């Protein structure tokens, strides 16, 4: 057996032993339902900072993101801005959700929304969103882990891999099930702290491997300058559609493409127009709007961890890693043999990455690992654990929270309102098992369905923005408006993405293609969501219901309002935020194609010695970090409330959901 496989098993066994240790310890500490589901509202600052960061950036960040940068170039690399847009959702909502959870004893978002809107339909829709998010998202992570095991155990003796894809996937699922079901959210959080560090370390080291293989920083940029002078690539040239006529690896193909996705029309020069990038970022904002993150918010003693997680750990720390090391991984692969056309044109510097990456881009990172087989086999084992940690971190969090949501919002609400702590923990564990088995079944027996559903998960989560905005800021929105708007948003997402179109095609219908007009399904969904919500809310206003909702908003205004001395900054915050979204990740980003030198001008024509589009991304990453600091700290959107938030209910384990004074 080769050394790399031995080291792989050694590191994986040690890592899984750590996970199971925290599962056992978490089980011993989980005396009540709130201990199990939301860690007794006592997560420490740095545990939350690291755990929430690991949960936000999954195995897709580690494995899939570099592969798609390789496939589509820097026009796709704008997706790295999710290091800012994901925690931006947290800045908007987490503090206020924490205050409501602490005040009224909520454990799940369904309880909060049901109480606020005085109806159970929105609770059921929240459960649906949680399941639609958790099952495919977990399935994608498990399937990727199985593939990683398979690639890394492929040797001359085992040409198809010592560990099959399905076997690796099932073993990982069993380990995750053991520690998540045993220890609940506390076990997930403490394991995630290590996983966050491993994720960051792994991406950095893989980036250094790629940079070394291509010959260093200067060599990489020289190679990109030569490539930018050609039309080589998946999308050829951008054809002058609002962003110049450049190699599509180095330019955004315009603001929008009005015919793309209508009938059989495909994008010209690439999919990632300014509007597509913006609406795709909307989808990824769904990660911290999803029901799972509401429960993460409830699990804290106070909001003090929110700002450091949002600004420094996510926006700055992970942002730095992705905009440099992940970009290097993706672009260097072109010159290492992965792109046959580049090799044939004499632009490659080595031939160490197989062209299989063209068929499956997420294979890129494991192939970088395998480059270490001869001299650094132990590092392959460590990097494999880093990748597994990235995959487990998000999956475990969604397993745990979805189990809690099934228990609290279905079992306890409708079947056994008087359920004891022990009973709730039991059904929480059964809920976790249901989520894992469902994800495994889809990943094992219907990979096509997994791909289709996985693409919908984050877009579904983004549809929670409307009810969350209502409960945190907008008392005018009614129960009927929020409920029907959310339902319309989910339908809008479904039928502008592959899964819904597959259903329509089965009925003999083909009204449009995926992502019409290069607008992501999250964008279509939120448009329908908002329109329906506004129209229905306008038609269903009730003074009595409004008075009930105002009790929540009066409480929030008392504890979360900006001090008078800083209210003059509100217009500034709006201007800064809208400008950043427009120019950083929206239609205005096309300016970055050639502002700092045309892509085909050569290195001497590039202002900073790197492609203009890359320089634009780095500039707006730094401006984005500044924006997040301004919102989280200066505007106090993630600060600890000045007035103490007192709980009306001390422990919700055996209590009724009725809250005194509401």
N, C-alpha and C positions, 0 to 999 in steps of 0.2 A: 504494500500500500504506500502511495506517495506521501512525502512529508507534509504537503499542503493539506491533504485530507485528514491526517492525524491531528495536525494543529487546528484544523477546522472543528473537529469533534471535541477537542480539549476545551477550546474557548467557548463553544456553544453549550457544552455541559456545565461549565462554571457559571456562565451567564444565566442559564435556566435554573440552576440551583439558587442563585440570588433571587430570581423572580418568585420561586416557590417559597423561599424563606419569608418574603414579605407577605405572601398570601396567607401563610400560617400565622404570622404575627398579626396581620390585619384582622383575621378571624377572631383571635383572642381579644382584640381591643374593641370589636364591634358588639357592644352589649345591647344597643338599642337600634331601632330602624334608622334613625338619623345618623348614628355612628356608621352604619353599613352603607347607606345610600349617599350621604354627603359628608362623610368623615367627621360627624358631630359638629360641623361648622367650625372646625378648629385647625384647618391646614395652616402651616407656618408660611411666612412670607416667601422664603427662598424655595420651599417645596412647590408652592403654587407657581412661582415665576418659571422654574425649570419644567415642571410638569405641564403647565398650560402651553408652553412653547413647544414641547415635544408633541403634545396632542395636536397642535395647529399644523405642524409640518411633518407629514407622514412619510412612509416608504416611497410614495410617489415623488416627493421632493428629492429623495436620495437616488432613486433608480429611474423614474420616468422623466423627470425634468431635464437632466442632461441629454437624454436620448432625443427629446423633442427639440432642444436647441440644436443638436446635430442635424436633425431632419429638416427644420424650417429656418435655422439661422437666427440672427439677432432680432428679426421681426417677432419671433416667438419669445425671445429672451425678455421681452416686456412682462411676461408672466411672472418674472421674479419680483415684480412689485407687489405680489401678494404678501410679501413680508411686511408691507405697510397696510394694504387694504384688509387683510384678515384681522389684525388687531385694531384697525380703525372701527370695525363693528363693535369690538369690545369697549373702545373709548365711548362710543355713543350709548351703549346699553348696559354694560356689566355693573357699573356702580349703582344705577337706579334699580336694577333687578336685585342686587344684593340687599339694598335697603328694604325693598318690599318683602323679600324672603325672610330677612331678620325680623321685620315688624310683625308679619302675619304667620310665620312658621311654615312657609311653603317648602316643599321638598322637590317638586317637579314643576316645570313651566305650565303643564296642564292644570294643576291646582291653581296657580296664579291667574292664568287667563280665564279659567272657568269662574272663579270668584269675581274677578273684575268685570267680566262681561255678563255675568249671571246667566250662564248657559253652558250646556255640556257638549254641544256639537263641536265647538272650537277645541275642547279638550280632546275629543276623538280625533280631530284633524291633526292636532299636535302629536298624538300617538302615531298616526299614519306617517307624518313627516319623520318622526324619530326612527320608525322601522324602515321607511324608504331610504333614509340616510344611512342607517347603521348596517343593514344586511349587505347591500351591494358594496359599500365602502370597505367593510371588513373582508368581504369576499375578494376584492381586488388586492388587498394587502396579503391575504393568505396565499392567493394564487401566485403573486410575485415572489413571496418567500419560497414557495415550492420550486419555482423556476430558478431562483438563486442557488438553492441547494443542488439542483440538477447540473447547472453550469459549472459550479465550483468543484463538483465531484467527478467531472468528466476528465478522463486521462486516457493514455494509450491503452491501458488495460481495460478501462471502462468507457468506451467511446460514446455510449448513450447515457453515461452518468451512473455512479454507484448508487446514488439516491434518486429515485424517480421524482418527478414533479409532484404527483399526487401524494406520495408517501411523505415527502418533506412538508407539504402543506398540512396534512392531517396531524403529524407529530407536533408541529408548531401550534396548531389549534388546540390540541389537548393540553399542552403546557399553559397556554394563555387562559384556557378555560379553568384550569386548576387554581391558578393564583387569583384570577379576577373573581370567580364565583366564591372562593374562600374568603378573601379579605375585603371585597367591595372597593369603594372609591379610594379609601386610604391606601390600600395595597397598590392600586393603580398609580396613585400620585407618587408614592415613594419609589416605585420601580421607574416611573417616568423621569425622575430627577437624573438617574444614571443614563437613561435612554437619551435625554436631551444632550448630555455631554458627548455620548458616543456618536450621535447623529452629526454634531458639529465637527468632531474630530475626523470622522470618516469622510465627510465631504471635502474637508481641507486636504487630507492626505491623498485622496483620489485626484483632486485637482493638481497637486504637486507631482503625482505620478504622470499625469497627462502632460504637464508643462515640461517635465524632464524628458519625456519620450520625444517631444516635438523639437527639443533643442533649446528651450528657454524662452523668456519673454520676447526678446528681440526677434528670434526666429519665428515665433508664432505670428507676430504682427507682420513680418515680411511675407510669410506664407499667405496670410489673409489678404494682404495688399495685392498679391498676384492673382489670387482667386477672385477678388472683387473686380478685376479687369475682364473677367470672362462671363459667360452666361451659364456656366455649369451649375447644376443644382436641381432640386425637385421642381421648383417653380420657375426656373429660367430668370427672366428679367421682369421688372415691375411695370413695364410698358407705359410709363408716363402717366399713370392714373392718380395724379395729385401729389405724387411723391418722387417725381423724377423717373428716369428710365435706367435703373441700376440693377445689378445682380441682386436677386430677391433675398439672398442670405444677409444682405447688408442694408436693407431698406424696407419700410412699411409700404405696402401697395395701395396707398391712397387713404382717404377718409372713410369711404363706404363704397360698396359695389352694388348698384341698384338691381342688377339682374341676377347676381349670385344667389343660388338656393331657390330660384324660381324655375320650376320645371327641372331641366337637366343642366342648367348653366352652372359652371364651376368658376371659382375665383380665378382672376388673372394675376399672376405675379405673387400669389400667396394668399392665404386665408386671413392673415392677421392685419386687417385694416384698423384704422384708429378706432372705429366704432366697435369692431370685434374685440379688440384688446380691452376697451372700457367695459363692455358687457360681460366678457369673460372674467374680469376682475370682480364684477358684481357677483358672479357665481361663487367665486372663492371667498367673498365676504360672507357667504352662507355658512362657512365653517364655524365662526363664533356667534352666528345667529341661530344655529341649530339648537334643538332642545338640550343636547348634551352640555353645551357651554353655559346654559342657564343654571344647570345643576353644579357646574364648576364654580359659578359665581356664588351660589348659596353655600358652598363648602368652606368659605373663608370666615375668619373671625372678624375681619374688617376689610375695607377696600384697599388697604395700603399696598398689597402686591400688584394691583392692577397696572398702575402707571409704569413701574420698572419693567414689567413683563411686556407691555405694549410698546414702550419707547425704546428701551435699551436691549432687552433680550431678543425681541422679535425684529422690530424695525431696523435697529442698528446692527446687532450681532449677526442674526441670520441673514439680514440684508447684505452685509459685507461679504459673507461667505458665498451667497448665491451670485451676486453681481460680479464677483471675481472668479472664485474657484469652480463654480458650476458652469459659468460661461466658458471657462478654459476647457473643461472636460468636453463640452459639446462641440466647440469649434476645432479643438486640436484633433479630434477623431478624423476629420476630413483628410488630414495630412499624414495619417498613420495607417492607411490602407482600407479604412471603412468605406470610402467613397470611390468606387472603381473609376468613374470619369475623371476624378482628380488625379488618381494614380496614372491613368493612361495619358493625361495631359502633362505628366512630368512634374507635377506640383507637390507630390507626396515626399516626405522625408524618411519614411519607414513603412513597413508593411506588417504591422503587428496586431491590427484590429481586423477581424474577418468582416467581409461584406454582408454577413448575416444581419448586421445591425440595420441595414437598409430595410429588411423585412420586419424586424422586431427591434425598434430603437431602444427599448428598455433593457436590452441585452448589453448595452454599451458598458455600463459600470462593472458588471461581473467580468467582462473581458479585460478591463483595466486591472482588476484584481489578479487575473491569471497571468499578467505580465510579470508578476513577482515570483512565480513558481520556482524559478531556479535559485535565486539568491535570498529571497525573503519569504519563505513559506509560512513562517509564524505570523507575518503581517497579514497574509491572506485570511488566516483564521480570525484575527482581531477585526479586520475590516468587514468580514462576513457578519460578525456579531454587531458591528455598527449598523449594517444594513438591516439586520433582523430587529434591532432596537427601534430603528425608524419605522419599520412596518408594525411592530407590536404596539408602539406608543399610542397611535391613533386608534387602532382596532380595539385595544383593551379599554380605552376610555369610553368608546361608544357602546361596547358590550355592557359595561358596568351601568352607565346611565340609562341605556335602553331597558335593562332589566328592572331598574328602579321605576321607570315610567310605566312599564307593563304592570308592575305590582301596584303602584299607587293609583294610577289613572284608570285601570280596568278592574283588577282583582279587588282591591280595597274599596274602590268607589262603588262598584256594582254588585259584587258577589259577597263580600265580607267586610262591611264598614267597620266592624269592631275588631278587626284582625290585630292580634298581639304583635309585639316586636319580633318574637321568634317566628311567627307565621309569615310576617312580611319578609324577613330575611330568607326564609325557605323559598318563598315564591320569587324573591329577587334572584336567587341562585338558579331557580328553574327558568326564569326569564333569560338569564345570561346563556344558559345551555340552549335554549330555543334559538337565540340569535346566532350562536356559533354554528349549530347544526344546520340552520337555514342557509347561512353564508357558505358553509362547506358543500352543501348539496348543490347550490347554484354553481359554485366554483368548480366542482368536480364533474358534474353531469351536463352543465349547460354554459360553457365558457362564452358562447356568443351572447347569451342573455346577460351574463355578468358584465361584459363589455358595454352592452347597451344600458343596463341599469346603473353601472358605475359612473357613466357620464352624467347621469341625472342627479346624483346624490347631493352635490354641493348646491346645484341650482334649486333643488327642493328646499334646502336649508335657507337659502336667501329669501324665499317667500315669507319667512317668519319676520322679516323686517317690518312689514305693515302692522301686524298685531303688536309687535314689540314697540314700535313707534307710538302706537295708540296708547298703550299702558304707561309708557315712560314720558310722553310729551303731549299727546293730542287727545284731549277728552271728548272732542266733537265726534270721533269715530264711534259708531254704534256696534252693538253685538252682531246685528245682521250684516252690517257693512264689512266688519273684520272677517266674519265667518265665510260669507260668500266671496269676498275678495281673495281670501286664502285658497278657497276651493278653485276659483277661476285661475289663480296663479299656478297652482299645481297642474291644472289641465293645460295651461299655456306652455309650461315647461315641457310637459310630456309630448305634446303634438307638434313641437318644433325641434324635437331631437329624435335620435335614431329609434328609440324604443316605440314611441307613439307612431312614427312614420311606418315602422314595420307592421304595426297593427292595422293602420289605414291601408297599406299595400295589400295585406291579406284580405281586405274587403274589396279590393279592386280599385282603391282610391289612391291617387298620387297628386295631391293639390299643390305641394311645394317640396323643396328639398330640406336637408338639415340646415338649420341656422339661416333662414332666409335673409337676404340683403346683408350678409355677413354680420348679423346680430345674433349673439348667443341666446340659447333658449332661456337663460336666466333673465335676459333683457326683455324678451317677449312675455315671460311669465310675470315679471314685476309690473310691466305696463298694464296687462289685463288686471292684475291684482289691484293696482291703485285706482284704475278707472272704475271697476266694479265697486270697490270699497267706497269711493267718493259718491257715486250715484246712489247706491243703496243707503249709505249713511244720511245723505241729504233727505231721503224719503222716509226715514224711520226714526227721526228725532223724538225723544221722549224726555220730558222734564224730570220725571221720577228716576229714570235710568241715568240721566246726566248727573243728577244730584248724587247718586250712588258712586259714579265714577269719580266725581270731584273729591270725594273723601280721600281717594288715593292720591290724586294730583295735589290736593292741599297739603297732604303729608310730604310729598316730594318737594314741593315748593318751599316748605318750611325748612327742610333739611338739605336740599341739594341746589338751591338757587345760588347764582353767582352774586358775590357781594356787590353792593351798589358802586363801590369804587372801581370795579372792573367791568361794569356793564357796557361801557363805551367800546370795549373790545369785541363785542358780539358781531357788529358788522365786519370788523377786520377778520374775525374767524371765518365768517361766511365767504368773504372774498378770497382769502388764502386757500381755503379748502376747495372751492369751486375752480379756482385757477389751477391748482395743482392737479385736480382730476382731469381738467380739459387738456392741459399741456403735457402733463406727465404720462398719463395713461389713456388719453382720449384723442379726439380728432386733431388737436394741436400738436401731437407728438410727431406728425409727419415732418415738422420743421427740423427735427433732429436728424433726418436722413442725410443732409449735407451741410448743416449749419457750420460744422467744424471741419469742413473739407468733403468734397464729393467722394463717394466710396471708391470710384475708379481713378482717383487722382494720385494714387500711390502714397507711400508713407510720408514722402516729403510734402505732400499736399494735405496731410491730416494735421490739424492744429496741435493735437496732443500725442501724435504718434500712434493713435489707435483709431479704429473706424468711428466716424462721427456719431453713428447711432449708439455705439457703446458708451461714448463720452456723454451723450445726452442722457442715457439711462443712469449712469453714475451720478451725474449732476442732479437729476430729479430724485434719485434715491436719497442723497444728502438733504435736499429740500424737503423731501417727505419726512425724514427723521425730525427735521426742525418743525414741520407742521404738527407732527404727532406730539412733540414736546410741548408746543404751544397749547394744543387742545387738552392734553392730559394734565399738565401742571399749571400753566398760566390761566387757562379757562376753568380749571378745577373739575374737569369732567371725570377724572379718575382719582381724585383725592379723597381722603377720609373726611366725612361730613363734620362740620364744626359742632353741630348739636348732636348729642348722643342719641342713637336709635335704640329705643327700648322695645323689647319683644312683648307682644300681647299674649303669646302662647310660648311657654318655656320649652316644651317638647311635644312633637307631633306624633310620636310613636303609636299611642293608643287613643289619641284625642279625636274629636269630631273635626271636620274641616271648617266648621263655622267659627269665625273669628270675632271676639268681642269688639264692639265699637265700629264694625264695618257695615 
